[in-house]
Amino acid sequence: MDVGDRILATLAAEFSDFRDLEDITRIVLRLLLAALLGAMLGYEREHAGKAAGLRTHMLVSLGSALFVLAALQSGIEPGDLSRVIQGVVAGIGFLCAGAILKSAQDDQVRGLTTAAGLWMTSAIGMTAGLGREAIAVFSALLALGVLMSEKPVRRLMGKDEGPRKTDD
């Protein structure tokens, strides 16, 4: 076997994650769905003028899906998969903590909804990565409903849309 053949054989072995057409379809579907659901939530946040928008939510969802999907594809045991999930949740918690700011002057806390939205987006991405597409879609629609419901609910309650203590 000459050098070129050895290189090609090594490359083929390195890209053996895609065993067949079903694997390719499954991986692409899960990652695309995670990115699309993250985009849906991120677009709403960006449209509302929040700092964490389309790209942030897409990357959080896609990255979360990738962590669990790569673990599943490698044949990880269920107990070990729970540790992967715990690691993702801890990492997202760190990211979300950076989104929360407290103003010393007027005792306002900002960024709680942004942090909760990123946390939810990560959970949706992990759910898509685990192959629970229906749950991921339903959860994303519920989250979108929650994010979009504030103004109508405030109008219904007769409250103004002024600043709140936990606004982000």
Z-matrix of the N, CA and C atoms (Angstrom, degrees):
N
C 1 1.457
C 2 1.529 1 107.55
N 3 1.328 2 116.40 1 124.26
C 4 1.466 3 119.36 2 -179.15
C 5 1.539 4 110.20 3 -83.04
N 6 1.308 5 115.83 4 176.10
C 7 1.465 6 122.56 5 -175.85
C 8 1.532 7 111.81 6 -58.74
N 9 1.313 8 117.70 7 -43.80
C 10 1.462 9 121.53 8 -179.61
C 11 1.517 10 112.21 9 -61.54
N 12 1.324 11 117.63 10 -41.73
C 13 1.457 12 122.23 11 178.50
C 14 1.525 13 111.33 12 -66.01
N 15 1.328 14 116.01 13 -38.95
C 16 1.471 15 120.46 14 178.78
C 17 1.520 16 110.53 15 -65.97
N 18 1.332 17 116.30 16 -40.59
C 19 1.464 18 119.94 17 178.59
C 20 1.527 19 110.07 18 -64.04
N 21 1.331 20 117.09 19 -45.95
C 22 1.467 21 120.75 20 179.09
C 23 1.530 22 111.68 21 -62.52
N 24 1.319 23 117.36 22 -40.60
C 25 1.467 24 121.24 23 178.19
C 26 1.524 25 110.94 24 -64.44
N 27 1.330 26 116.45 25 -40.00
C 28 1.468 27 120.49 26 177.92
C 29 1.520 28 110.90 27 -65.29
N 30 1.329 29 116.79 28 -44.07
C 31 1.468 30 120.37 29 177.87
C 32 1.527 31 111.25 30 -61.54
N 33 1.320 32 117.04 31 -43.09
C 34 1.468 33 120.82 32 178.37
C 35 1.521 34 110.88 33 -61.32
N 36 1.322 35 117.74 34 -40.61
C 37 1.465 36 121.64 35 178.74
C 38 1.523 37 111.33 36 -66.99
N 39 1.338 38 116.55 37 -38.50
C 40 1.463 39 120.59 38 -179.42
C 41 1.531 40 112.52 39 -67.55
N 42 1.306 41 117.33 40 -30.55
C 43 1.462 42 121.52 41 -179.66
C 44 1.523 43 111.79 42 -100.61
N 45 1.312 44 117.33 43 29.43
C 46 1.455 45 121.08 44 -177.54
C 47 1.530 46 113.00 45 -81.16
N 48 1.333 47 117.57 46 3.95
C 49 1.471 48 120.77 47 176.77
C 50 1.525 49 109.69 48 -56.95
N 51 1.318 50 115.50 49 -36.70
C 52 1.455 51 121.28 50 -179.41
C 53 1.526 52 108.49 51 -89.07
N 54 1.322 53 115.41 52 89.30
C 55 1.457 54 120.15 53 -176.59
C 56 1.523 55 112.61 54 -75.25
N 57 1.351 56 115.69 55 -35.94
C 58 1.462 57 119.27 56 -177.73
C 59 1.530 58 108.96 57 -155.97
N 60 1.310 59 116.12 58 179.16
C 61 1.464 60 121.40 59 -177.50
C 62 1.530 61 112.06 60 -62.62
N 63 1.319 62 117.16 61 -34.52
C 64 1.464 63 120.73 62 178.71
C 65 1.526 64 110.94 63 -64.02
N 66 1.330 65 116.95 64 -42.91
C 67 1.471 66 120.96 65 177.71
C 68 1.531 67 110.99 66 -62.32
N 69 1.313 68 116.36 67 -44.82
C 70 1.463 69 120.32 68 179.18
C 71 1.519 70 110.27 69 -59.92
N 72 1.334 71 116.20 70 -46.73
C 73 1.462 72 121.11 71 -179.65
C 74 1.529 73 110.82 72 -61.54
N 75 1.312 74 116.71 73 -45.23
C 76 1.468 75 122.14 74 -179.00
C 77 1.533 76 111.10 75 -61.73
N 78 1.304 77 117.07 76 -46.92
C 79 1.469 78 121.53 77 -178.02
C 80 1.524 79 110.52 78 -65.55
N 81 1.314 80 116.61 79 -47.85
C 82 1.468 81 120.70 80 -179.31
C 83 1.520 82 111.01 81 -62.54
N 84 1.333 83 116.70 82 -44.35
C 85 1.467 84 120.45 83 179.59
C 86 1.523 85 111.48 84 -59.66
N 87 1.309 86 117.18 85 -48.90
C 88 1.465 87 120.88 86 -177.17
C 89 1.526 88 111.93 87 -63.68
N 90 1.324 89 116.69 88 -43.55
C 91 1.466 90 119.11 89 -178.70
C 92 1.530 91 111.39 90 -70.85
N 93 1.328 92 117.20 91 -41.62
C 94 1.471 93 119.64 92 177.81
C 95 1.524 94 111.61 93 -64.52
N 96 1.323 95 116.52 94 -41.38
C 97 1.466 96 119.50 95 178.98
C 98 1.526 97 110.52 96 -62.71
N 99 1.315 98 116.90 97 -43.50
C 100 1.471 99 120.14 98 178.33
C 101 1.529 100 110.24 99 -59.92
N 102 1.323 101 116.87 100 -44.62
C 103 1.468 102 120.69 101 -179.73
C 104 1.532 103 110.65 102 -64.83
N 105 1.324 104 117.35 103 -42.48
C 106 1.472 105 120.65 104 -179.26
C 107 1.523 106 112.29 105 -66.35
N 108 1.321 107 116.81 106 -41.92
C 109 1.467 108 119.44 107 179.29
C 110 1.532 109 110.75 108 -67.61
N 111 1.332 110 116.57 109 -39.15
C 112 1.458 111 120.04 110 174.69
C 113 1.518 112 111.17 111 -62.66
N 114 1.340 113 116.22 112 -38.98
C 115 1.466 114 120.89 113 178.55
C 116 1.523 115 111.31 114 -63.92
N 117 1.325 116 116.24 115 -39.78
C 118 1.459 117 120.39 116 179.93
C 119 1.530 118 110.90 117 -61.21
N 120 1.324 119 116.46 118 -46.62
C 121 1.465 120 119.81 119 179.09
C 122 1.528 121 110.98 120 -70.53
N 123 1.320 122 116.60 121 -40.00
C 124 1.463 123 120.49 122 179.82
C 125 1.517 124 112.45 123 -65.03
N 126 1.324 125 117.03 124 -37.10
C 127 1.462 126 120.07 125 178.09
C 128 1.525 127 110.36 126 -62.72
N 129 1.313 128 116.72 127 -41.99
C 130 1.472 129 119.84 128 178.83
C 131 1.519 130 110.27 129 -61.68
N 132 1.327 131 117.55 130 -43.91
C 133 1.475 132 121.10 131 -178.96
C 134 1.534 133 110.34 132 -67.05
N 135 1.323 134 116.75 133 -40.44
C 136 1.461 135 120.04 134 178.78
C 137 1.525 136 110.28 135 -66.11
N 138 1.317 137 116.70 136 -42.01
C 139 1.467 138 122.11 137 178.37
C 140 1.536 139 110.66 138 -62.11
N 141 1.336 140 116.55 139 -31.30
C 142 1.466 141 121.44 140 177.73
C 143 1.533 142 111.57 141 -81.87
N 144 1.332 143 117.56 142 -0.23
C 145 1.462 144 120.99 143 177.05
C 146 1.516 145 114.86 144 81.87
N 147 1.306 146 118.23 145 22.65
C 148 1.464 147 121.67 146 -179.06
C 149 1.526 148 110.26 147 -89.72
N 150 1.328 149 115.80 148 155.68
C 151 1.466 150 121.19 149 -174.93
C 152 1.530 151 112.28 150 -67.54
N 153 1.315 152 117.14 151 -43.00
C 154 1.474 153 120.34 152 179.53
C 155 1.526 154 107.32 153 -86.39
N 156 1.320 155 115.64 154 105.43
C 157 1.459 156 119.53 155 -174.14
C 158 1.509 157 113.39 156 -116.80
N 159 1.310 158 114.91 157 -140.23
C 160 1.453 159 123.61 158 -171.93
C 161 1.529 160 112.87 159 -55.47
N 162 1.317 161 117.52 160 -57.27
C 163 1.464 162 120.33 161 -175.55
C 164 1.523 163 112.19 162 -64.88
N 165 1.325 164 116.61 163 -41.58
C 166 1.466 165 119.70 164 -179.27
C 167 1.520 166 110.75 165 -60.92
N 168 1.325 167 116.70 166 -48.76
C 169 1.459 168 120.00 167 -179.00
C 170 1.534 169 111.81 168 -65.70
N 171 1.323 170 116.75 169 -38.12
C 172 1.467 171 119.29 170 177.86
C 173 1.532 172 110.48 171 -63.00
N 174 1.321 173 116.75 172 -44.86
C 175 1.460 174 120.46 173 -178.52
C 176 1.526 175 112.21 174 -67.17
N 177 1.337 176 117.03 175 -39.32
C 178 1.464 177 120.37 176 178.21
C 179 1.527 178 110.04 177 -63.51
N 180 1.316 179 116.95 178 -46.01
C 181 1.467 180 120.85 179 -179.03
C 182 1.523 181 111.20 180 -66.80
N 183 1.316 182 116.96 181 -46.53
C 184 1.461 183 121.87 182 -179.50
C 185 1.530 184 111.18 183 -64.07
N 186 1.321 185 116.79 184 -44.04
C 187 1.464 186 120.28 185 178.88
C 188 1.513 187 112.41 186 -63.57
N 189 1.320 188 117.24 187 -40.84
C 190 1.459 189 120.90 188 178.20
C 191 1.520 190 110.96 189 -64.20
N 192 1.335 191 115.73 190 -42.83
C 193 1.470 192 119.93 191 177.34
C 194 1.526 193 110.78 192 -62.50
N 195 1.306 194 116.25 193 -41.82
C 196 1.460 195 120.66 194 -178.43
C 197 1.523 196 111.91 195 -63.03
N 198 1.326 197 117.72 196 -42.23
C 199 1.466 198 120.08 197 179.64
C 200 1.524 199 111.77 198 -58.68
N 201 1.337 200 117.17 199 -47.92
C 202 1.467 201 118.40 200 -177.58
C 203 1.524 202 111.51 201 -75.93
N 204 1.320 203 117.46 202 -35.30
C 205 1.464 204 120.41 203 179.99
C 206 1.527 205 111.24 204 -66.23
N 207 1.317 206 116.79 205 -42.97
C 208 1.473 207 119.85 206 178.25
C 209 1.523 208 110.47 207 -63.22
N 210 1.316 209 116.77 208 -39.53
C 211 1.464 210 120.02 209 177.59
C 212 1.526 211 110.85 210 -63.85
N 213 1.332 212 116.30 211 -45.12
C 214 1.470 213 120.04 212 178.46
C 215 1.523 214 111.73 213 -61.99
N 216 1.314 215 117.26 214 -42.78
C 217 1.467 216 122.02 215 -178.68
C 218 1.525 217 111.79 216 -65.28
N 219 1.330 218 116.45 217 -25.79
C 220 1.465 219 118.80 218 -179.85
C 221 1.522 220 111.88 219 -85.34
N 222 1.332 221 117.64 220 -1.07
C 223 1.463 222 121.18 221 177.61
C 224 1.509 223 113.93 222 82.10
N 225 1.303 224 117.41 223 30.51
C 226 1.455 225 122.52 224 -177.59
C 227 1.535 226 111.32 225 -65.25
N 228 1.303 227 116.31 226 147.64
C 229 1.465 228 122.31 227 177.31
C 230 1.533 229 109.63 228 -75.46
N 231 1.340 230 118.19 229 151.74
C 232 1.476 231 120.50 230 -178.79
C 233 1.535 232 113.91 231 -54.48
N 234 1.315 233 117.55 232 -40.03
C 235 1.466 234 120.01 233 178.77
C 236 1.518 235 112.40 234 -63.43
N 237 1.325 236 115.22 235 -37.49
C 238 1.461 237 119.81 236 178.49
C 239 1.526 238 110.79 237 -72.85
N 240 1.328 239 117.17 238 -33.82
C 241 1.463 240 120.81 239 177.28
C 242 1.528 241 110.42 240 -62.87
N 243 1.318 242 116.93 241 -36.40
C 244 1.471 243 119.09 242 178.30
C 245 1.526 244 110.70 243 -63.20
N 246 1.316 245 117.50 244 -32.12
C 247 1.470 246 120.14 245 177.14
C 248 1.530 247 110.94 246 -71.26
N 249 1.323 248 117.28 247 -35.79
C 250 1.462 249 120.33 248 175.18
C 251 1.526 250 109.10 249 -61.84
N 252 1.317 251 116.55 250 -46.24
C 253 1.469 252 121.20 251 179.46
C 254 1.520 253 110.52 252 -61.53
N 255 1.319 254 117.39 253 -43.11
C 256 1.463 255 120.81 254 177.87
C 257 1.524 256 111.18 255 -60.50
N 258 1.312 257 116.69 256 -39.91
C 259 1.464 258 120.57 257 178.44
C 260 1.517 259 112.02 258 -64.68
N 261 1.320 260 116.53 259 -41.51
C 262 1.474 261 120.31 260 178.07
C 263 1.525 262 109.74 261 -63.99
N 264 1.318 263 116.87 262 -45.45
C 265 1.468 264 120.50 263 -179.38
C 266 1.528 265 110.61 264 -62.11
N 267 1.321 266 117.28 265 -41.60
C 268 1.476 267 120.09 266 178.32
C 269 1.524 268 110.88 267 -64.33
N 270 1.326 269 116.73 268 -42.42
C 271 1.466 270 120.09 269 178.77
C 272 1.511 271 112.34 270 -64.24
N 273 1.316 272 116.99 271 -41.20
C 274 1.473 273 121.00 272 177.99
C 275 1.521 274 109.43 273 -66.89
N 276 1.334 275 116.81 274 -36.18
C 277 1.469 276 119.67 275 176.50
C 278 1.517 277 111.40 276 -59.58
N 279 1.316 278 116.64 277 -39.61
C 280 1.460 279 121.17 278 177.75
C 281 1.529 280 110.26 279 -64.95
N 282 1.329 281 116.94 280 -44.52
C 283 1.462 282 121.78 281 177.76
C 284 1.528 283 110.78 282 -61.10
N 285 1.318 284 115.96 283 -44.13
C 286 1.469 285 120.59 284 -178.87
C 287 1.525 286 111.86 285 -66.98
N 288 1.317 287 116.73 286 -35.84
C 289 1.467 288 119.40 287 178.69
C 290 1.519 289 110.67 288 -59.90
N 291 1.320 290 116.40 289 -33.91
C 292 1.459 291 120.41 290 177.80
C 293 1.522 292 113.03 291 -69.52
N 294 1.323 293 117.38 292 -18.52
C 295 1.464 294 120.97 293 -179.54
C 296 1.520 295 112.19 294 -85.78
N 297 1.337 296 117.77 295 -14.10
C 298 1.462 297 121.53 296 -176.46
C 299 1.525 298 109.63 297 -95.26
N 300 1.312 299 115.63 298 125.40
C 301 1.463 300 121.75 299 -179.82
C 302 1.524 301 109.70 300 -125.32
N 303 1.322 302 116.06 301 140.10
C 304 1.467 303 121.01 302 175.93
C 305 1.514 304 108.28 303 -117.53
N 306 1.322 305 115.06 304 125.98
C 307 1.455 306 120.42 305 178.91
C 308 1.531 307 109.28 306 -85.29
N 309 1.313 308 115.99 307 126.28
C 310 1.462 309 120.12 308 -179.58
C 311 1.529 310 111.65 309 -72.38
N 312 1.337 311 116.75 310 -25.89
C 313 1.461 312 120.06 311 -175.15
C 314 1.526 313 113.02 312 -72.95
N 315 1.308 314 117.14 313 -49.97
C 316 1.461 315 118.95 314 -173.23
C 317 1.524 316 113.53 315 -118.58
N 318 1.309 317 117.61 316 16.05
C 319 1.464 318 122.48 317 176.88
C 320 1.518 319 114.05 318 58.10
N 321 1.316 320 118.41 319 28.02
C 322 1.456 321 121.36 320 177.69
C 323 1.515 322 110.40 321 -91.30
N 324 1.317 323 115.53 322 139.47
C 325 1.457 324 122.08 323 174.34
C 326 1.516 325 106.73 324 -107.42
N 327 1.326 326 116.03 325 128.49
C 328 1.457 327 121.05 326 -178.81
C 329 1.524 328 109.26 327 -123.12
N 330 1.307 329 115.67 328 147.73
C 331 1.447 330 120.62 329 175.20
C 332 1.517 331 115.65 330 98.18
N 333 1.326 332 118.49 331 1.55
C 334 1.461 333 119.85 332 -178.43
C 335 1.531 334 111.58 333 -64.62
N 336 1.324 335 116.64 334 -43.21
C 337 1.458 336 119.21 335 179.42
C 338 1.530 337 110.79 336 -68.24
N 339 1.312 338 117.28 337 -37.26
C 340 1.458 339 120.65 338 176.30
C 341 1.528 340 110.01 339 -61.11
N 342 1.328 341 116.45 340 -46.58
C 343 1.468 342 120.66 341 179.68
C 344 1.526 343 110.80 342 -62.85
N 345 1.328 344 116.84 343 -44.80
C 346 1.468 345 120.33 344 179.58
C 347 1.532 346 110.79 345 -64.64
N 348 1.321 347 116.24 346 -37.44
C 349 1.466 348 120.25 347 178.58
C 350 1.521 349 112.00 348 -65.72
N 351 1.332 350 117.29 349 -40.53
C 352 1.463 351 120.66 350 177.29
C 353 1.525 352 110.80 351 -66.62
N 354 1.318 353 115.97 352 -39.04
C 355 1.469 354 121.24 353 177.48
C 356 1.534 355 109.98 354 -62.10
N 357 1.326 356 115.89 355 -45.68
C 358 1.463 357 121.17 356 178.93
C 359 1.535 358 110.60 357 -64.91
N 360 1.313 359 116.70 358 -41.46
C 361 1.463 360 121.09 359 179.07
C 362 1.524 361 110.91 360 -61.38
N 363 1.319 362 117.02 361 -38.97
C 364 1.460 363 120.72 362 176.45
C 365 1.523 364 110.58 363 -64.05
N 366 1.318 365 116.70 364 -43.69
C 367 1.472 366 120.45 365 178.94
C 368 1.527 367 110.66 366 -61.94
N 369 1.317 368 116.87 367 -40.32
C 370 1.467 369 121.19 368 178.29
C 371 1.527 370 110.31 369 -64.71
N 372 1.321 371 116.78 370 -42.67
C 373 1.462 372 120.63 371 177.57
C 374 1.520 373 112.19 372 -62.46
N 375 1.341 374 116.78 373 -43.12
C 376 1.466 375 119.17 374 177.75
C 377 1.524 376 110.73 375 -63.39
N 378 1.320 377 116.42 376 -39.66
C 379 1.466 378 120.49 377 -179.80
C 380 1.532 379 110.33 378 -63.00
N 381 1.327 380 116.77 379 -43.01
C 382 1.466 381 120.04 380 176.51
C 383 1.522 382 110.60 381 -63.89
N 384 1.317 383 117.30 382 -42.36
C 385 1.459 384 121.62 383 179.62
C 386 1.515 385 113.07 384 -63.54
N 387 1.330 386 115.71 385 -29.80
C 388 1.465 387 120.31 386 178.51
C 389 1.528 388 112.36 387 -79.94
N 390 1.330 389 116.85 388 -4.89
C 391 1.451 390 120.01 389 178.81
C 392 1.513 391 114.12 390 88.72
N 393 1.302 392 117.45 391 17.84
C 394 1.466 393 122.67 392 178.46
C 395 1.525 394 107.90 393 -103.87
N 396 1.334 395 115.05 394 64.08
C 397 1.457 396 121.77 395 -171.82
C 398 1.526 397 112.95 396 -61.57
N 399 1.331 398 118.12 397 -42.78
C 400 1.469 399 120.75 398 -178.57
C 401 1.524 400 110.78 399 -62.76
N 402 1.323 401 116.85 400 -42.20
C 403 1.469 402 120.47 401 178.39
C 404 1.524 403 109.83 402 -64.86
N 405 1.317 404 117.62 403 -40.45
C 406 1.468 405 121.63 404 179.63
C 407 1.526 406 110.82 405 -62.59
N 408 1.332 407 117.09 406 -45.96
C 409 1.469 408 120.77 407 -179.88
C 410 1.525 409 110.42 408 -64.54
N 411 1.319 410 117.56 409 -47.67
C 412 1.468 411 121.13 410 -179.49
C 413 1.527 412 111.00 411 -60.89
N 414 1.330 413 116.90 412 -43.33
C 415 1.473 414 120.81 413 179.10
C 416 1.521 415 111.63 414 -63.95
N 417 1.331 416 116.59 415 -40.11
C 418 1.466 417 120.03 416 178.79
C 419 1.524 418 110.64 417 -65.22
N 420 1.318 419 117.09 418 -40.33
C 421 1.470 420 120.06 419 177.58
C 422 1.525 421 110.98 420 -64.88
N 423 1.321 422 117.48 421 -40.52
C 424 1.465 423 120.44 422 176.29
C 425 1.530 424 111.02 423 -63.12
N 426 1.319 425 116.62 424 -45.03
C 427 1.465 426 120.78 425 178.90
C 428 1.523 427 110.84 426 -61.45
N 429 1.321 428 116.80 427 -42.49
C 430 1.462 429 120.86 428 177.70
C 431 1.527 430 110.22 429 -61.60
N 432 1.322 431 116.22 430 -42.26
C 433 1.465 432 120.13 431 176.94
C 434 1.519 433 112.27 432 -60.16
N 435 1.319 434 116.57 433 -42.26
C 436 1.470 435 120.34 434 178.22
C 437 1.526 436 110.50 435 -62.92
N 438 1.325 437 116.79 436 -46.35
C 439 1.460 438 120.59 437 -178.21
C 440 1.526 439 112.01 438 -64.34
N 441 1.319 440 117.16 439 -34.00
C 442 1.464 441 120.55 440 -176.91
C 443 1.533 442 113.18 441 -88.49
N 444 1.322 443 117.70 442 -8.17
C 445 1.459 444 119.97 443 -172.21
C 446 1.527 445 114.93 444 -88.67
N 447 1.308 446 119.20 445 -10.57
C 448 1.457 447 119.89 446 -173.31
C 449 1.529 448 113.34 447 -58.86
N 450 1.312 449 117.71 448 -52.86
C 451 1.465 450 119.74 449 -176.97
C 452 1.525 451 112.40 450 -62.69
N 453 1.340 452 119.56 451 -47.62
C 454 1.469 453 118.54 452 177.84
C 455 1.530 454 113.18 453 -60.85
N 456 1.322 455 117.37 454 -39.21
C 457 1.469 456 120.18 455 179.51
C 458 1.521 457 110.45 456 -66.59
N 459 1.321 458 117.81 457 -41.77
C 460 1.470 459 120.93 458 178.11
C 461 1.530 460 111.02 459 -62.56
N 462 1.336 461 116.74 460 -40.80
C 463 1.466 462 119.86 461 177.22
C 464 1.518 463 110.92 462 -63.49
N 465 1.314 464 116.97 463 -42.15
C 466 1.462 465 121.79 464 178.81
C 467 1.524 466 111.38 465 -61.09
N 468 1.320 467 115.82 466 -39.09
C 469 1.462 468 120.99 467 -179.20
C 470 1.525 469 112.08 468 -80.18
N 471 1.320 470 116.83 469 -6.98
C 472 1.456 471 120.17 470 179.41
C 473 1.512 472 113.94 471 76.56
N 474 1.324 473 116.40 472 21.21
C 475 1.464 474 119.69 473 179.58
C 476 1.514 475 108.84 474 -97.79
N 477 1.326 476 115.21 475 147.92
C 478 1.468 477 118.76 476 177.77
C 479 1.520 478 109.88 477 -72.32
N 480 1.293 479 116.24 478 170.52
C 481 1.462 480 121.16 479 -178.97
C 482 1.524 481 111.01 480 -102.84
N 483 1.313 482 116.50 481 30.60
C 484 1.455 483 121.38 482 179.95
C 485 1.515 484 111.92 483 -72.82
N 486 1.342 485 115.81 484 -174.70
C 487 1.470 486 119.95 485 -177.33
C 488 1.522 487 111.70 486 -64.93
N 489 1.334 488 115.01 487 149.08
C 490 1.452 489 121.71 488 178.02
C 491 1.521 490 109.23 489 -120.35
N 492 1.305 491 116.99 490 162.78
C 493 1.471 492 121.01 491 178.87
C 494 1.524 493 111.94 492 -65.42
N 495 1.334 494 118.12 493 -32.18
C 496 1.463 495 120.69 494 -177.05
C 497 1.525 496 111.36 495 -113.82
N 498 1.322 497 117.16 496 34.33
C 499 1.457 498 121.37 497 -178.29
C 500 1.521 499 110.36 498 -74.49
N 501 1.314 500 117.24 499 147.36
C 502 1.467 501 119.74 500 172.27
C 503 1.499 502 107.84 501 -133.53
